[in-house]
């Protein structure tokens, strides 16, 4: 989320600054080099409030920690 906001990625706002309180950093995981941790219950609940409907691989980007093992991660910002 921080990288997307810093680079003005359209559709990723990050209003809450990563506090898991706004769902304005909704992304869809298209491809991941390693499995991502399962979303927490709170993240799952917040995905119900996204502008675009959540998809099976939807995540809040503020909950994806950028680590070297995720090099090659492909995320899509869903349309409204």
Helices and strands as residue ranges (DSSP letters): H 2-6, E 26-31, H 41-46, G 47-49, E 58-60, G 61-63, G 68-70, E 74-76
